[in-house]
Amino acid sequence: MFKQKSIQNKLLIAVSMVILIIILLSSSLYYNSSKNILKNILIKEAEKIAASSKEQSSVTYEITKATRNLNAMAKDLLQSIKHFQV
């Protein structure tokens, strides 16, 4: 009877260890997959920000170019006005 109880206890411990190992492995897999999902989300957000930044940079360049053109046109217009005044 005592030997059977000892075997049952050892078996219970072994089963508990197997269950614990399964839980640890599954939580490790869940952690890694969650980490990869978050990494992919962060990469996509970074790509969106980079594209937006590039677009804003392009718009800023176009505004700067248009401002230079307007300044040149205003300068030409002022010179034309001065020419007619003389």
PDB file of N, CA, C and O in Angstrom:
ATOM      1  N   MET A   1       0.830  -1.191   0.000  1.00  0.00           N
ATOM      2  CA  MET A   1       0.000   0.000   0.000  1.00  0.00           C
ATOM      3  C   MET A   1       0.877   1.259   0.000  1.00  0.00           C
ATOM      4  O   MET A   1       0.643   2.200  -0.758  1.00  0.00           O
ATOM      5  N   PHE A   2       1.899   1.246   0.879  1.00  0.00           N
ATOM      6  CA  PHE A   2       2.783   2.412   0.972  1.00  0.00           C
ATOM      7  C   PHE A   2       3.571   2.599  -0.326  1.00  0.00           C
ATOM      8  O   PHE A   2       3.789   3.722  -0.780  1.00  0.00           O
ATOM      9  N   LYS A   3       4.001   1.453  -0.924  1.00  0.00           N
ATOM     10  CA  LYS A   3       4.757   1.510  -2.169  1.00  0.00           C
ATOM     11  C   LYS A   3       3.885   2.047  -3.304  1.00  0.00           C
ATOM     12  O   LYS A   3       4.349   2.818  -4.143  1.00  0.00           O
ATOM     13  N   GLN A   4       2.607   1.628  -3.318  1.00  0.00           N
ATOM     14  CA  GLN A   4       1.677   2.096  -4.355  1.00  0.00           C
ATOM     15  C   GLN A   4       1.440   3.605  -4.204  1.00  0.00           C
ATOM     16  O   GLN A   4       1.369   4.326  -5.200  1.00  0.00           O
ATOM     17  N   LYS A   5       1.317   4.076  -2.964  1.00  0.00           N
ATOM     18  CA  LYS A   5       1.115   5.504  -2.696  1.00  0.00           C
ATOM     19  C   LYS A   5       2.340   6.303  -3.153  1.00  0.00           C
ATOM     20  O   LYS A   5       2.204   7.389  -3.717  1.00  0.00           O
ATOM     21  N   SER A   6       3.531   5.760  -2.907  1.00  0.00           N
ATOM     22  CA  SER A   6       4.769   6.415  -3.319  1.00  0.00           C
ATOM     23  C   SER A   6       4.842   6.503  -4.847  1.00  0.00           C
ATOM     24  O   SER A   6       5.249   7.529  -5.392  1.00  0.00           O
ATOM     25  N   ILE A   7       4.451   5.438  -5.531  1.00  0.00           N
ATOM     26  CA  ILE A   7       4.438   5.431  -6.999  1.00  0.00           C
ATOM     27  C   ILE A   7       3.425   6.443  -7.518  1.00  0.00           C
ATOM     28  O   ILE A   7       3.694   7.146  -8.491  1.00  0.00           O
ATOM     29  N   GLN A   8       2.261   6.521  -6.874  1.00  0.00           N
ATOM     30  CA  GLN A   8       1.238   7.488  -7.285  1.00  0.00           C
ATOM     31  C   GLN A   8       1.750   8.924  -7.103  1.00  0.00           C
ATOM     32  O   GLN A   8       1.529   9.780  -7.959  1.00  0.00           O
ATOM     33  N   ASN A   9       2.431   9.175  -5.987  1.00  0.00           N
ATOM     34  CA  ASN A   9       2.987  10.508  -5.743  1.00  0.00           C
ATOM     35  C   ASN A   9       4.040  10.870  -6.797  1.00  0.00           C
ATOM     36  O   ASN A   9       4.060  11.991  -7.305  1.00  0.00           O
ATOM     37  N   LYS A  10       4.916   9.907  -7.119  1.00  0.00           N
ATOM     38  CA  LYS A  10       5.935  10.154  -8.139  1.00  0.00           C
ATOM     39  C   LYS A  10       5.284  10.398  -9.500  1.00  0.00           C
ATOM     40  O   LYS A  10       5.717  11.269 -10.254  1.00  0.00           O
ATOM     41  N   LEU A  11       4.254   9.633  -9.805  1.00  0.00           N
ATOM     42  CA  LEU A  11       3.539   9.802 -11.067  1.00  0.00           C
ATOM     43  C   LEU A  11       2.852  11.165 -11.114  1.00  0.00           C
ATOM     44  O   LEU A  11       2.870  11.842 -12.142  1.00  0.00           O
ATOM     45  N   LEU A  12       2.250  11.556 -10.001  1.00  0.00           N
ATOM     46  CA  LEU A  12       1.596  12.867  -9.920  1.00  0.00           C
ATOM     47  C   LEU A  12       2.619  13.994 -10.111  1.00  0.00           C
ATOM     48  O   LEU A  12       2.349  14.975 -10.804  1.00  0.00           O
ATOM     49  N   ILE A  13       3.776  13.844  -9.497  1.00  0.00           N
ATOM     50  CA  ILE A  13       4.836  14.842  -9.654  1.00  0.00           C
ATOM     51  C   ILE A  13       5.304  14.894 -11.111  1.00  0.00           C
ATOM     52  O   ILE A  13       5.503  15.978 -11.659  1.00  0.00           O
ATOM     53  N   ALA A  14       5.479  13.733 -11.737  1.00  0.00           N
ATOM     54  CA  ALA A  14       5.928  13.684 -13.132  1.00  0.00           C
ATOM     55  C   ALA A  14       4.903  14.340 -14.057  1.00  0.00           C
ATOM     56  O   ALA A  14       5.268  15.107 -14.947  1.00  0.00           O
ATOM     57  N   VAL A  15       3.624  14.037 -13.844  1.00  0.00           N
ATOM     58  CA  VAL A  15       2.566  14.630 -14.665  1.00  0.00           C
ATOM     59  C   VAL A  15       2.525  16.145 -14.447  1.00  0.00           C
ATOM     60  O   VAL A  15       2.373  16.912 -15.398  1.00  0.00           O
ATOM     61  N   SER A  16       2.661  16.561 -13.203  1.00  0.00           N
ATOM     62  CA  SER A  16       2.673  17.995 -12.893  1.00  0.00           C
ATOM     63  C   SER A  16       3.845  18.694 -13.576  1.00  0.00           C
ATOM     64  O   SER A  16       3.697  19.805 -14.086  1.00  0.00           O
ATOM     65  N   MET A  17       5.005  18.049 -13.586  1.00  0.00           N
ATOM     66  CA  MET A  17       6.181  18.621 -14.246  1.00  0.00           C
ATOM     67  C   MET A  17       5.946  18.744 -15.755  1.00  0.00           C
ATOM     68  O   MET A  17       6.295  19.759 -16.356  1.00  0.00           O
ATOM     69  N   VAL A  18       5.360  17.718 -16.361  1.00  0.00           N
ATOM     70  CA  VAL A  18       5.076  17.757 -17.799  1.00  0.00           C
ATOM     71  C   VAL A  18       4.102  18.896 -18.104  1.00  0.00           C
ATOM     72  O   VAL A  18       4.300  19.641 -19.064  1.00  0.00           O
ATOM     73  N   ILE A  19       3.064  19.034 -17.299  1.00  0.00           N
ATOM     74  CA  ILE A  19       2.086  20.110 -17.496  1.00  0.00           C
ATOM     75  C   ILE A  19       2.763  21.467 -17.333  1.00  0.00           C
ATOM     76  O   ILE A  19       2.514  22.385 -18.115  1.00  0.00           O
ATOM     77  N   LEU A  20       3.609  21.593 -16.330  1.00  0.00           N
ATOM     78  CA  LEU A  20       4.335  22.842 -16.109  1.00  0.00           C
ATOM     79  C   LEU A  20       5.240  23.177 -17.297  1.00  0.00           C
ATOM     80  O   LEU A  20       5.303  24.331 -17.723  1.00  0.00           O
ATOM     81  N   ILE A  21       5.932  22.184 -17.827  1.00  0.00           N
ATOM     82  CA  ILE A  21       6.795  22.399 -18.996  1.00  0.00           C
ATOM     83  C   ILE A  21       5.966  22.832 -20.202  1.00  0.00           C
ATOM     84  O   ILE A  21       6.369  23.731 -20.939  1.00  0.00           O
ATOM     85  N   ILE A  22       4.811  22.198 -20.408  1.00  0.00           N
ATOM     86  CA  ILE A  22       3.927  22.567 -21.520  1.00  0.00           C
ATOM     87  C   ILE A  22       3.457  24.010 -21.363  1.00  0.00           C
ATOM     88  O   ILE A  22       3.436  24.769 -22.332  1.00  0.00           O
ATOM     89  N   ILE A  23       3.083  24.382 -20.148  1.00  0.00           N
ATOM     90  CA  ILE A  23       2.631  25.759 -19.898  1.00  0.00           C
ATOM     91  C   ILE A  23       3.763  26.747 -20.165  1.00  0.00           C
ATOM     92  O   ILE A  23       3.544  27.784 -20.791  1.00  0.00           O
ATOM     93  N   LEU A  24       4.964  26.437 -19.699  1.00  0.00           N
ATOM     94  CA  LEU A  24       6.106  27.326 -19.923  1.00  0.00           C
ATOM     95  C   LEU A  24       6.438  27.460 -21.407  1.00  0.00           C
ATOM     96  O   LEU A  24       6.717  28.559 -21.886  1.00  0.00           O
ATOM     97  N   LEU A  25       6.409  26.347 -22.132  1.00  0.00           N
ATOM     98  CA  LEU A  25       6.691  26.401 -23.567  1.00  0.00           C
ATOM     99  C   LEU A  25       5.634  27.200 -24.317  1.00  0.00           C
ATOM    100  O   LEU A  25       5.956  28.005 -25.191  1.00  0.00           O
ATOM    101  N   SER A  26       4.372  26.973 -23.972  1.00  0.00           N
ATOM    102  CA  SER A  26       3.309  27.704 -24.675  1.00  0.00           C
ATOM    103  C   SER A  26       3.368  29.198 -24.355  1.00  0.00           C
ATOM    104  O   SER A  26       3.131  30.031 -25.231  1.00  0.00           O
ATOM    105  N   SER A  27       3.684  29.539 -23.105  1.00  0.00           N
ATOM    106  CA  SER A  27       3.789  30.966 -22.782  1.00  0.00           C
ATOM    107  C   SER A  27       4.993  31.593 -23.475  1.00  0.00           C
ATOM    108  O   SER A  27       4.942  32.758 -23.871  1.00  0.00           O
ATOM    109  N   SER A  28       6.070  30.836 -23.625  1.00  0.00           N
ATOM    110  CA  SER A  28       7.239  31.333 -24.349  1.00  0.00           C
ATOM    111  C   SER A  28       6.900  31.551 -25.822  1.00  0.00           C
ATOM    112  O   SER A  28       7.284  32.568 -26.400  1.00  0.00           O
ATOM    113  N   LEU A  29       6.188  30.613 -26.430  1.00  0.00           N
ATOM    114  CA  LEU A  29       5.765  30.767 -27.826  1.00  0.00           C
ATOM    115  C   LEU A  29       4.826  31.956 -27.974  1.00  0.00           C
ATOM    116  O   LEU A  29       4.937  32.719 -28.934  1.00  0.00           O
ATOM    117  N   TYR A  30       3.905  32.117 -27.033  1.00  0.00           N
ATOM    118  CA  TYR A  30       2.975  33.249 -27.066  1.00  0.00           C
ATOM    119  C   TYR A  30       3.737  34.562 -26.955  1.00  0.00           C
ATOM    120  O   TYR A  30       3.441  35.522 -27.666  1.00  0.00           O
ATOM    121  N   TYR A  31       4.714  34.602 -26.065  1.00  0.00           N
ATOM    122  CA  TYR A  31       5.530  35.813 -25.890  1.00  0.00           C
ATOM    123  C   TYR A  31       6.273  36.156 -27.182  1.00  0.00           C
ATOM    124  O   TYR A  31       6.276  37.307 -27.620  1.00  0.00           O
ATOM    125  N   ASN A  32       6.903  35.143 -27.787  1.00  0.00           N
ATOM    126  CA  ASN A  32       7.661  35.388 -29.022  1.00  0.00           C
ATOM    127  C   ASN A  32       6.758  35.832 -30.162  1.00  0.00           C
ATOM    128  O   ASN A  32       7.114  36.733 -30.920  1.00  0.00           O
ATOM    129  N   SER A  33       5.586  35.204 -30.290  1.00  0.00           N
ATOM    130  CA  SER A  33       4.681  35.607 -31.372  1.00  0.00           C
ATOM    131  C   SER A  33       4.137  37.008 -31.113  1.00  0.00           C
ATOM    132  O   SER A  33       3.986  37.795 -32.047  1.00  0.00           O
ATOM    133  N   SER A  34       3.841  37.324 -29.859  1.00  0.00           N
ATOM    134  CA  SER A  34       3.372  38.673 -29.524  1.00  0.00           C
ATOM    135  C   SER A  34       4.457  39.700 -29.813  1.00  0.00           C
ATOM    136  O   SER A  34       4.179  40.786 -30.323  1.00  0.00           O
ATOM    137  N   LYS A  35       5.683  39.351 -29.486  1.00  0.00           N
ATOM    138  CA  LYS A  35       6.807  40.250 -29.737  1.00  0.00           C
ATOM    139  C   LYS A  35       6.960  40.490 -31.240  1.00  0.00           C
ATOM    140  O   LYS A  35       7.197  41.620 -31.666  1.00  0.00           O
ATOM    141  N   ASN A  36       6.826  39.436 -32.042  1.00  0.00           N
ATOM    142  CA  ASN A  36       6.942  39.590 -33.494  1.00  0.00           C
ATOM    143  C   ASN A  36       5.797  40.418 -34.061  1.00  0.00           C
ATOM    144  O   ASN A  36       6.001  41.224 -34.969  1.00  0.00           O
ATOM    145  N   ILE A  37       4.597  40.223 -33.530  1.00  0.00           N
ATOM    146  CA  ILE A  37       3.444  41.010 -33.987  1.00  0.00           C
ATOM    147  C   ILE A  37       3.669  42.483 -33.671  1.00  0.00           C
ATOM    148  O   ILE A  37       3.450  43.342 -34.524  1.00  0.00           O
ATOM    149  N   LEU A  38       4.103  42.776 -32.458  1.00  0.00           N
ATOM    150  CA  LEU A  38       4.373  44.167 -32.073  1.00  0.00           C
ATOM    151  C   LEU A  38       5.499  44.767 -32.914  1.00  0.00           C
ATOM    152  O   LEU A  38       5.443  45.936 -33.296  1.00  0.00           O
ATOM    153  N   LYS A  39       6.516  43.962 -33.196  1.00  0.00           N
ATOM    154  CA  LYS A  39       7.624  44.430 -34.023  1.00  0.00           C
ATOM    155  C   LYS A  39       7.124  44.795 -35.418  1.00  0.00           C
ATOM    156  O   LYS A  39       7.511  45.827 -35.967  1.00  0.00           O
ATOM    157  N   ASN A  40       6.264  43.948 -35.995  1.00  0.00           N
ATOM    158  CA  ASN A  40       5.716  44.234 -37.327  1.00  0.00           C
ATOM    159  C   ASN A  40       4.858  45.493 -37.318  1.00  0.00           C
ATOM    160  O   ASN A  40       4.904  46.285 -38.259  1.00  0.00           O
ATOM    161  N   ILE A  41       4.074  45.678 -36.255  1.00  0.00           N
ATOM    162  CA  ILE A  41       3.244  46.883 -36.146  1.00  0.00           C
ATOM    163  C   ILE A  41       4.134  48.118 -36.072  1.00  0.00           C
ATOM    164  O   ILE A  41       3.867  49.121 -36.734  1.00  0.00           O
ATOM    165  N   LEU A  42       5.193  48.046 -35.265  1.00  0.00           N
ATOM    166  CA  LEU A  42       6.110  49.182 -35.140  1.00  0.00           C
ATOM    167  C   LEU A  42       6.803  49.489 -36.467  1.00  0.00           C
ATOM    168  O   LEU A  42       7.002  50.655 -36.810  1.00  0.00           O
ATOM    169  N   ILE A  43       7.170  48.451 -37.209  1.00  0.00           N
ATOM    170  CA  ILE A  43       7.814  48.660 -38.514  1.00  0.00           C
ATOM    171  C   ILE A  43       6.852  49.354 -39.469  1.00  0.00           C
ATOM    172  O   ILE A  43       7.238  50.284 -40.177  1.00  0.00           O
ATOM    173  N   LYS A  44       5.588  48.900 -39.490  1.00  0.00           N
ATOM    174  CA  LYS A  44       4.596  49.522 -40.373  1.00  0.00           C
ATOM    175  C   LYS A  44       4.369  50.984 -39.997  1.00  0.00           C
ATOM    176  O   LYS A  44       4.270  51.842 -40.874  1.00  0.00           O
ATOM    177  N   GLU A  45       4.286  51.270 -38.701  1.00  0.00           N
ATOM    178  CA  GLU A  45       4.102  52.653 -38.258  1.00  0.00           C
ATOM    179  C   GLU A  45       5.314  53.511 -38.630  1.00  0.00           C
ATOM    180  O   GLU A  45       5.164  54.660 -39.046  1.00  0.00           O
ATOM    181  N   ALA A  46       6.504  52.953 -38.478  1.00  0.00           N
ATOM    182  CA  ALA A  46       7.716  53.693 -38.847  1.00  0.00           C
ATOM    183  C   ALA A  46       7.729  53.981 -40.348  1.00  0.00           C
ATOM    184  O   ALA A  46       8.135  55.063 -40.771  1.00  0.00           O
ATOM    185  N   GLU A  47       7.282  53.011 -41.151  1.00  0.00           N
ATOM    186  CA  GLU A  47       7.219  53.229 -42.602  1.00  0.00           C
ATOM    187  C   GLU A  47       6.214  54.324 -42.946  1.00  0.00           C
ATOM    188  O   GLU A  47       6.461  55.145 -43.829  1.00  0.00           O
ATOM    189  N   LYS A  48       5.067  54.332 -42.238  1.00  0.00           N
ATOM    190  CA  LYS A  48       4.068  55.382 -42.475  1.00  0.00           C
ATOM    191  C   LYS A  48       4.638  56.754 -42.125  1.00  0.00           C
ATOM    192  O   LYS A  48       4.465  57.718 -42.870  1.00  0.00           O
ATOM    193  N   ILE A  49       5.319  56.830 -40.983  1.00  0.00           N
ATOM    194  CA  ILE A  49       5.906  58.103 -40.547  1.00  0.00           C
ATOM    195  C   ILE A  49       6.972  58.559 -41.541  1.00  0.00           C
ATOM    196  O   ILE A  49       7.051  59.740 -41.878  1.00  0.00           O
ATOM    197  N   ALA A  50       7.790  57.615 -42.008  1.00  0.00           N
ATOM    198  CA  ALA A  50       8.834  57.971 -42.975  1.00  0.00           C
ATOM    199  C   ALA A  50       8.216  58.473 -44.277  1.00  0.00           C
ATOM    200  O   ALA A  50       8.691  59.451 -44.853  1.00  0.00           O
ATOM    201  N   ALA A  51       7.158  57.809 -44.740  1.00  0.00           N
ATOM    202  CA  ALA A  51       6.492  58.244 -45.973  1.00  0.00           C
ATOM    203  C   ALA A  51       5.876  59.625 -45.783  1.00  0.00           C
ATOM    204  O   ALA A  51       5.969  60.483 -46.661  1.00  0.00           O
ATOM    205  N   SER A  52       5.249  59.832 -44.632  1.00  0.00           N
ATOM    206  CA  SER A  52       4.643  61.131 -44.336  1.00  0.00           C
ATOM    207  C   SER A  52       5.713  62.214 -44.263  1.00  0.00           C
ATOM    208  O   SER A  52       5.523  63.321 -44.767  1.00  0.00           O
ATOM    209  N   SER A  53       6.818  61.892 -43.642  1.00  0.00           N
ATOM    210  CA  SER A  53       7.921  62.849 -43.522  1.00  0.00           C
ATOM    211  C   SER A  53       8.478  63.188 -44.898  1.00  0.00           C
ATOM    212  O   SER A  53       8.786  64.346 -45.181  1.00  0.00           O
ATOM    213  N   LYS A  54       8.606  62.178 -45.748  1.00  0.00           N
ATOM    214  CA  LYS A  54       9.110  62.400 -47.104  1.00  0.00           C
ATOM    215  C   LYS A  54       8.145  63.291 -47.878  1.00  0.00           C
ATOM    216  O   LYS A  54       8.557  64.193 -48.608  1.00  0.00           O
ATOM    217  N   GLU A  55       6.845  63.018 -47.702  1.00  0.00           N
ATOM    218  CA  GLU A  55       5.827  63.827 -48.378  1.00  0.00           C
ATOM    219  C   GLU A  55       5.881  65.272 -47.880  1.00  0.00           C
ATOM    220  O   GLU A  55       5.819  66.209 -48.676  1.00  0.00           O
ATOM    221  N   GLN A  56       5.997  65.448 -46.568  1.00  0.00           N
ATOM    222  CA  GLN A  56       6.082  66.796 -46.000  1.00  0.00           C
ATOM    223  C   GLN A  56       7.336  67.509 -46.490  1.00  0.00           C
ATOM    224  O   GLN A  56       7.310  68.708 -46.767  1.00  0.00           O
ATOM    225  N   SER A  57       8.428  66.766 -46.595  1.00  0.00           N
ATOM    226  CA  SER A  57       9.672  67.349 -47.091  1.00  0.00           C
ATOM    227  C   SER A  57       9.503  67.798 -48.536  1.00  0.00           C
ATOM    228  O   SER A  57       9.992  68.859 -48.925  1.00  0.00           O
ATOM    229  N   SER A  58       8.813  66.992 -49.325  1.00  0.00           N
ATOM    230  CA  SER A  58       8.561  67.341 -50.723  1.00  0.00           C
ATOM    231  C   SER A  58       7.693  68.590 -50.819  1.00  0.00           C
ATOM    232  O   SER A  58       7.949  69.470 -51.640  1.00  0.00           O
ATOM    233  N   VAL A  59       6.661  68.663 -49.973  1.00  0.00           N
ATOM    234  CA  VAL A  59       5.780  69.836 -49.960  1.00  0.00           C
ATOM    235  C   VAL A  59       6.568  71.072 -49.539  1.00  0.00           C
ATOM    236  O   VAL A  59       6.419  72.138 -50.137  1.00  0.00           O
ATOM    237  N   THR A  60       7.397  70.935 -48.522  1.00  0.00           N
ATOM    238  CA  THR A  60       8.219  72.055 -48.059  1.00  0.00           C
ATOM    239  C   THR A  60       9.144  72.534 -49.175  1.00  0.00           C
ATOM    240  O   THR A  60       9.324  73.737 -49.363  1.00  0.00           O
ATOM    241  N   TYR A  61       9.724  71.600 -49.909  1.00  0.00           N
ATOM    242  CA  TYR A  61      10.602  71.956 -51.025  1.00  0.00           C
ATOM    243  C   TYR A  61       9.825  72.732 -52.089  1.00  0.00           C
ATOM    244  O   TYR A  61      10.300  73.746 -52.601  1.00  0.00           O
ATOM    245  N   GLU A  62       8.627  72.246 -52.417  1.00  0.00           N
ATOM    246  CA  GLU A  62       7.809  72.927 -53.433  1.00  0.00           C
ATOM    247  C   GLU A  62       7.413  74.336 -52.970  1.00  0.00           C
ATOM    248  O   GLU A  62       7.418  75.275 -53.766  1.00  0.00           O
ATOM    249  N   ILE A  63       7.074  74.481 -51.692  1.00  0.00           N
ATOM    250  CA  ILE A  63       6.717  75.803 -51.154  1.00  0.00           C
ATOM    251  C   ILE A  63       7.923  76.736 -51.226  1.00  0.00           C
ATOM    252  O   ILE A  63       7.795  77.899 -51.609  1.00  0.00           O
ATOM    253  N   THR A  64       9.088  76.222 -50.857  1.00  0.00           N
ATOM    254  CA  THR A  64      10.311  77.032 -50.916  1.00  0.00           C
ATOM    255  C   THR A  64      10.600  77.462 -52.352  1.00  0.00           C
ATOM    256  O   THR A  64      10.947  78.615 -52.609  1.00  0.00           O
ATOM    257  N   LYS A  65      10.452  76.523 -53.279  1.00  0.00           N
ATOM    258  CA  LYS A  65      10.686  76.836 -54.691  1.00  0.00           C
ATOM    259  C   LYS A  65       9.693  77.889 -55.188  1.00  0.00           C
ATOM    260  O   LYS A  65      10.078  78.827 -55.886  1.00  0.00           O
ATOM    261  N   ALA A  66       8.420  77.734 -54.827  1.00  0.00           N
ATOM    262  CA  ALA A  66       7.400  78.706 -55.239  1.00  0.00           C
ATOM    263  C   ALA A  66       7.674  80.077 -54.625  1.00  0.00           C
ATOM    264  O   ALA A  66       7.484  81.101 -55.280  1.00  0.00           O
ATOM    265  N   THR A  67       8.120  80.098 -53.370  1.00  0.00           N
ATOM    266  CA  THR A  67       8.442  81.364 -52.704  1.00  0.00           C
ATOM    267  C   THR A  67       9.596  82.060 -53.413  1.00  0.00           C
ATOM    268  O   THR A  67       9.564  83.274 -53.610  1.00  0.00           O
ATOM    269  N   ARG A  68      10.609  81.301 -53.794  1.00  0.00           N
ATOM    270  CA  ARG A  68      11.740  81.891 -54.527  1.00  0.00           C
ATOM    271  C   ARG A  68      11.274  82.465 -55.862  1.00  0.00           C
ATOM    272  O   ARG A  68      11.683  83.556 -56.259  1.00  0.00           O
ATOM    273  N   ASN A  69      10.410  81.714 -56.550  1.00  0.00           N
ATOM    274  CA  ASN A  69       9.888  82.208 -57.831  1.00  0.00           C
ATOM    275  C   ASN A  69       9.086  83.495 -57.639  1.00  0.00           C
ATOM    276  O   ASN A  69       9.219  84.443 -58.413  1.00  0.00           O
ATOM    277  N   LEU A  70       8.250  83.514 -56.594  1.00  0.00           N
ATOM    278  CA  LEU A  70       7.467  84.725 -56.316  1.00  0.00           C
ATOM    279  C   LEU A  70       8.369  85.904 -55.973  1.00  0.00           C
ATOM    280  O   LEU A  70       8.123  87.028 -56.413  1.00  0.00           O
ATOM    281  N   ASN A  71       9.402  85.652 -55.197  1.00  0.00           N
ATOM    282  CA  ASN A  71      10.352  86.720 -54.854  1.00  0.00           C
ATOM    283  C   ASN A  71      11.040  87.253 -56.108  1.00  0.00           C
ATOM    284  O   ASN A  71      11.209  88.462 -56.263  1.00  0.00           O
ATOM    285  N   ALA A  72      11.436  86.345 -57.001  1.00  0.00           N
ATOM    286  CA  ALA A  72      12.085  86.772 -58.245  1.00  0.00           C
ATOM    287  C   ALA A  72      11.112  87.582 -59.099  1.00  0.00           C
ATOM    288  O   ALA A  72      11.488  88.598 -59.686  1.00  0.00           O
ATOM    289  N   MET A  73       9.854  87.124 -59.165  1.00  0.00           N
ATOM    290  CA  MET A  73       8.850  87.858 -59.940  1.00  0.00           C
ATOM    291  C   MET A  73       8.596  89.236 -59.334  1.00  0.00           C
ATOM    292  O   MET A  73       8.464  90.219 -60.063  1.00  0.00           O
ATOM    293  N   ALA A  74       8.526  89.312 -58.007  1.00  0.00           N
ATOM    294  CA  ALA A  74       8.306  90.597 -57.334  1.00  0.00           C
ATOM    295  C   ALA A  74       9.477  91.537 -57.589  1.00  0.00           C
ATOM    296  O   ALA A  74       9.284  92.732 -57.812  1.00  0.00           O
ATOM    297  N   LYS A  75      10.682  90.998 -57.557  1.00  0.00           N
ATOM    298  CA  LYS A  75      11.874  91.809 -57.819  1.00  0.00           C
ATOM    299  C   LYS A  75      11.838  92.348 -59.252  1.00  0.00           C
ATOM    300  O   LYS A  75      12.114  93.524 -59.487  1.00  0.00           O
ATOM    301  N   ASP A  76      11.493  91.474 -60.212  1.00  0.00           N
ATOM    302  CA  ASP A  76      11.377  91.913 -61.611  1.00  0.00           C
ATOM    303  C   ASP A  76      10.300  92.977 -61.765  1.00  0.00           C
ATOM    304  O   ASP A  76      10.483  93.957 -62.487  1.00  0.00           O
ATOM    305  N   LEU A  77       9.176  92.780 -61.083  1.00  0.00           N
ATOM    306  CA  LEU A  77       8.079  93.742 -61.157  1.00  0.00           C
ATOM    307  C   LEU A  77       8.505  95.093 -60.594  1.00  0.00           C
ATOM    308  O   LEU A  77       8.205  96.136 -61.175  1.00  0.00           O
ATOM    309  N   LEU A  78       9.210  95.074 -59.452  1.00  0.00           N
ATOM    310  CA  LEU A  78       9.699  96.329 -58.872  1.00  0.00           C
ATOM    311  C   LEU A  78      10.679  97.032 -59.807  1.00  0.00           C
ATOM    312  O   LEU A  78      10.643  98.255 -59.936  1.00  0.00           O
ATOM    313  N   GLN A  79      11.545  96.273 -60.453  1.00  0.00           N
ATOM    314  CA  GLN A  79      12.488  96.874 -61.400  1.00  0.00           C
ATOM    315  C   GLN A  79      11.745  97.469 -62.594  1.00  0.00           C
ATOM    316  O   GLN A  79      12.110  98.533 -63.095  1.00  0.00           O
ATOM    317  N   SER A  80      10.694  96.769 -63.048  1.00  0.00           N
ATOM    318  CA  SER A  80       9.895  97.293 -64.164  1.00  0.00           C
ATOM    319  C   SER A  80       9.200  98.586 -63.769  1.00  0.00           C
ATOM    320  O   SER A  80       9.145  99.534 -64.553  1.00  0.00           O
ATOM    321  N   ILE A  81       8.666  98.624 -62.547  1.00  0.00           N
ATOM    322  CA  ILE A  81       7.991  99.836 -62.069  1.00  0.00           C
ATOM    323  C   ILE A  81       8.988 100.982 -61.979  1.00  0.00           C
ATOM    324  O   ILE A  81       8.680 102.101 -62.388  1.00  0.00           O
ATOM    325  N   LYS A  82      10.184 100.716 -61.447  1.00  0.00           N
ATOM    326  CA  LYS A  82      11.215 101.753 -61.340  1.00  0.00           C
ATOM    327  C   LYS A  82      11.620 102.234 -62.730  1.00  0.00           C
ATOM    328  O   LYS A  82      11.884 103.421 -62.923  1.00  0.00           O
ATOM    329  N   HIS A  83      11.671 101.323 -63.695  1.00  0.00           N
ATOM    330  CA  HIS A  83      12.056 101.672 -65.063  1.00  0.00           C
ATOM    331  C   HIS A  83      11.031 102.620 -65.681  1.00  0.00           C
ATOM    332  O   HIS A  83      11.390 103.567 -66.381  1.00  0.00           O
ATOM    333  N   PHE A  84       9.728 102.351 -65.409  1.00  0.00           N
ATOM    334  CA  PHE A  84       8.681 103.213 -65.961  1.00  0.00           C
ATOM    335  C   PHE A  84       8.638 104.564 -65.261  1.00  0.00           C
ATOM    336  O   PHE A  84       8.221 105.556 -65.859  1.00  0.00           O
ATOM    337  N   GLN A  85       9.065 104.615 -64.001  1.00  0.00           N
ATOM    338  CA  GLN A  85       9.038 105.883 -63.261  1.00  0.00           C
ATOM    339  C   GLN A  85      10.127 106.828 -63.738  1.00  0.00           C
ATOM    340  O   GLN A  85       9.979 108.044 -63.623  1.00  0.00           O
ATOM    341  N   VAL A  86      11.175 106.312 -64.251  1.00  0.00           N
ATOM    342  CA  VAL A  86      12.310 107.155 -64.668  1.00  0.00           C
ATOM    343  C   VAL A  86      12.047 107.839 -65.950  1.00  0.00           C
ATOM    344  O   VAL A  86      12.897 108.583 -66.439  1.00  0.00           O
TER     345      VAL A  86
END
